[in-house]
């Protein structure tokens, strides 16, 4: 029984130390995951068919990005 408690405490400790996704890393994951980079460009990554989204964060409010 002590081994189970130890494992549970260890799991809680390790999960609390796990790196959380930041908004920028989450956005990058969506950008690449949904294939937006096929047409759009952010920085040096992406296509040229759609608008360049490099400075979109300066042009739109945060609420605009919420889906």
Secondary structure as UniProt FT lines:
FT   HELIX           2..17
FT   HELIX           23..33
FT   TURN            34..35
FT   HELIX           36..38
FT   STRAND          41..42
FT   TURN            43..44
FT   STRAND          45..46
FT   TURN            54..55
FT   HELIX           56..59
FT   HELIX           62..65
//
